[in-house]
């Protein structure tokens, strides 16, 4: 994976507005790599090496939170994101419309 792709992913993540979420697949589509949702997840898991990005605003296509990111739920709640249940964001109400 080259740094251009990494920063392309992170620049999209940086645009997600407070109170909204995007899916890994949505970000992959926005950078023209529709089949690379897992790559997006990999980049986000290492985003701390590249700066401070709002990676907590990225969830899976069904709205489920990242399994190894315990702070994600509280960060999203602080921004007003609505949950369907404890670990699942209400995508109909909170998905970023980009």
C-alpha positions in Angstrom: 0.0 0.0 0.0 1.5 3.3 -1.0 1.2 6.6 1.0 -0.9 8.2 -1.7 -3.7 5.7 -1.1 -3.3 6.1 2.6 -3.6 9.9 2.5 -6.5 9.6 0.0 -8.4 7.4 2.5 -7.6 9.7 5.4 -8.6 12.8 3.5 -12.0 11.4 2.9 -12.3 10.4 6.6 -11.3 13.9 7.6 -14.4 15.2 5.6 -17.0 13.2 7.5 -19.0 15.7 9.5 -19.5 15.6 13.2 -22.6 13.6 14.1 -22.4 11.5 10.9 -20.7 8.2 10.0 -19.5 6.5 6.9 -18.9 2.8 6.1 -15.6 1.3 5.0 -17.2 0.5 1.7 -18.5 4.0 1.2 -15.0 5.4 1.7 -13.6 2.8 -0.7 -16.1 3.8 -3.3 -15.3 7.5 -2.8 -11.6 6.9 -3.6 -12.5 4.8 -6.7 -11.6 1.5 -5.1 -15.0 -0.1 -4.6 -13.7 -3.5 -3.7 -11.2 -2.4 -1.1 -13.3 -1.8 2.1 -10.9 -4.1 4.1 -7.9 -2.0 2.9 -9.8 1.1 4.3 -10.1 -0.7 7.6 -6.4 -1.6 7.7 -5.4 2.0 7.0 -7.7 3.3 9.7 -6.3 0.9 12.2 -2.9 2.5 11.6 -4.1 6.1 11.2 -2.3 7.3 14.3 1.0 7.1 12.5 -0.2 9.7 10.0 -1.9 12.3 12.2 -5.2 12.9 14.0 -8.2 11.8 12.0 -11.8 11.2 13.0 -11.6 7.4 12.4 -14.3 6.8 15.0 -16.8 8.0 12.4 -16.3 4.9 10.3 -18.3 1.8 10.9 -19.2 -1.3 8.9 -22.0 -1.3 6.3 -24.6 -2.3 8.9 -23.5 0.3 11.4 -21.5 -2.0 13.7 -18.6 -0.5 15.6 -15.0 -1.6 15.3 -14.4 -4.6 17.6 -11.1 -3.4 19.0 -12.0 0.3 19.5 -13.8 0.6 22.9 -13.8 4.4 22.9 -15.6 4.6 19.5 -19.1 4.4 21.0 -18.6 7.2 23.5 -16.9 9.4 20.9 -19.9 9.0 18.6 -22.4 9.5 21.4 -20.7 12.7 22.3 -21.3 13.9 18.7 -25.0 13.0 18.8 -24.9 9.9 16.7 -28.0 7.8 17.2 -27.7 4.0 17.9 -30.1 1.3 17.2 -28.6 -0.8 20.0 -25.5 -0.9 22.1 -23.0 -1.6 19.2 -24.9 -0.5 16.1 -25.3 3.0 14.7 -28.6 3.8 13.0 -27.3 4.2 9.5 -30.6 5.5 8.2 -30.4 8.5 10.5 -26.7 9.0 10.7 -25.0 7.9 7.5 -23.0 10.7 5.8 -24.7 11.7 2.6 -21.8 12.6 0.3 
